[in-house]
Amino acid sequence: MKVYYKRLVIPTTSRLDEVDITDHTQHEVQKSEVQNGMAFIFVPHNGAALTINEHQKEIWNDSWRCYQTWAPLDGNYEHHRTWGGMEKNGMAHVLSNFMAKSIPLLILNGRLRLGTWQQLLLWEMDGPRERQVDVMVMGE
């Protein structure tokens, strides 16, 4: 069995951002030379998450409108007081409890197994920043 690992660095451009990382991840799958197996994608940040969905602005807007009912951007978070008011990312920490930090994906015939309208997306909630995304590929 082959095992391949790569840490990607993905820049985000605003406080709330969505970056399509499908092509970056597929490129690593191709470099791994694994034809059939699994890709495990992990983001080691509390202010970012992963999802699989269609990369469409309207879905992004609808999703954030929903998330803001759970954790308003300008909410009164105890986390802000913990750091003497220096940190203003309480919303990101709360929402990260409901969002994926890792996603397993099948690899079939050297390709990530995604649906026709599915992309692998990095969601930024405390940017702009450079985010690390770990990709581990295993298989034959």
RAPE-V488174 format. One record per backbone hydrogen bond with DSSP energy under -0.5 kcal/mol. CO is the residue of the C=O (numbers start at 1). NH is the residue of the N-H. E is the energy in kcal/mol with one decimal. If there is no record, write none. Layout:
co=CO nh=NH e=E
co=CO nh=NH e=E
This chain:
co=2 nh=139 e=-2.0
co=4 nh=137 e=-3.0
co=6 nh=8 e=-0.6
co=6 nh=135 e=-2.8
co=8 nh=10 e=-0.5
co=8 nh=133 e=-2.3
co=9 nh=11 e=-0.5
co=10 nh=131 e=-3.2
co=15 nh=17 e=-0.5
co=15 nh=127 e=-1.7
co=17 nh=124 e=-3.0
co=19 nh=21 e=-0.7
co=19 nh=122 e=-3.0
co=21 nh=25 e=-2.3
co=22 nh=26 e=-3.0
co=23 nh=27 e=-2.3
co=24 nh=28 e=-1.5
co=25 nh=29 e=-2.0
co=26 nh=30 e=-2.4
co=27 nh=31 e=-2.2
co=28 nh=32 e=-1.7
co=29 nh=33 e=-0.8
co=29 nh=34 e=-0.8
co=30 nh=33 e=-0.9
co=35 nh=110 e=-2.8
co=36 nh=140 e=-2.4
co=37 nh=107 e=-2.5
co=38 nh=138 e=-2.8
co=39 nh=41 e=-0.5
co=39 nh=105 e=-2.9
co=40 nh=136 e=-2.6
co=41 nh=103 e=-2.5
co=42 nh=44 e=-0.5
co=42 nh=134 e=-3.2
co=43 nh=45 e=-1.2
co=45 nh=48 e=-0.6
co=47 nh=125 e=-2.7
co=47 nh=126 e=-0.6
co=49 nh=123 e=-3.1
co=50 nh=100 e=-0.7
co=51 nh=53 e=-0.5
co=51 nh=121 e=-3.2
co=53 nh=119 e=-2.5
co=54 nh=56 e=-1.8
co=56 nh=60 e=-2.1
co=57 nh=61 e=-2.8
co=58 nh=62 e=-2.4
co=59 nh=63 e=-2.7
co=60 nh=64 e=-2.5
co=61 nh=65 e=-2.2
co=62 nh=66 e=-2.0
co=63 nh=67 e=-2.8
co=64 nh=68 e=-2.4
co=65 nh=69 e=-0.6
co=66 nh=69 e=-1.3
co=66 nh=70 e=-0.8
co=67 nh=70 e=-0.8
co=67 nh=71 e=-2.7
co=72 nh=75 e=-1.7
co=75 nh=77 e=-1.2
co=77 nh=80 e=-1.0
co=77 nh=81 e=-0.8
co=78 nh=81 e=-0.5
co=78 nh=82 e=-1.8
co=79 nh=83 e=-1.0
co=80 nh=85 e=-2.5
co=81 nh=84 e=-1.9
co=83 nh=86 e=-1.8
co=89 nh=93 e=-1.8
co=90 nh=94 e=-2.4
co=91 nh=95 e=-2.8
co=92 nh=96 e=-1.9
co=93 nh=97 e=-0.5
co=94 nh=97 e=-1.4
co=95 nh=98 e=-2.0
co=95 nh=99 e=-0.6
co=100 nh=50 e=-2.8
co=101 nh=43 e=-2.7
co=103 nh=41 e=-2.5
co=105 nh=39 e=-2.9
co=106 nh=113 e=-2.8
co=107 nh=37 e=-1.9
co=108 nh=111 e=-1.4
co=111 nh=108 e=-2.5
co=112 nh=114 e=-1.2
co=115 nh=118 e=-1.8
co=119 nh=53 e=-1.9
co=119 nh=121 e=-0.6
co=120 nh=21 e=-2.5
co=120 nh=22 e=-0.6
co=121 nh=51 e=-2.0
co=121 nh=123 e=-0.5
co=122 nh=19 e=-2.7
co=122 nh=124 e=-0.6
co=123 nh=49 e=-2.1
co=124 nh=17 e=-1.6
co=129 nh=12 e=-2.9
co=129 nh=131 e=-0.6
co=131 nh=10 e=-3.4
co=133 nh=8 e=-3.3
co=134 nh=42 e=-2.4
co=135 nh=6 e=-2.2
co=136 nh=40 e=-3.3
co=137 nh=4 e=-2.6
co=138 nh=38 e=-2.9
co=139 nh=2 e=-3.2
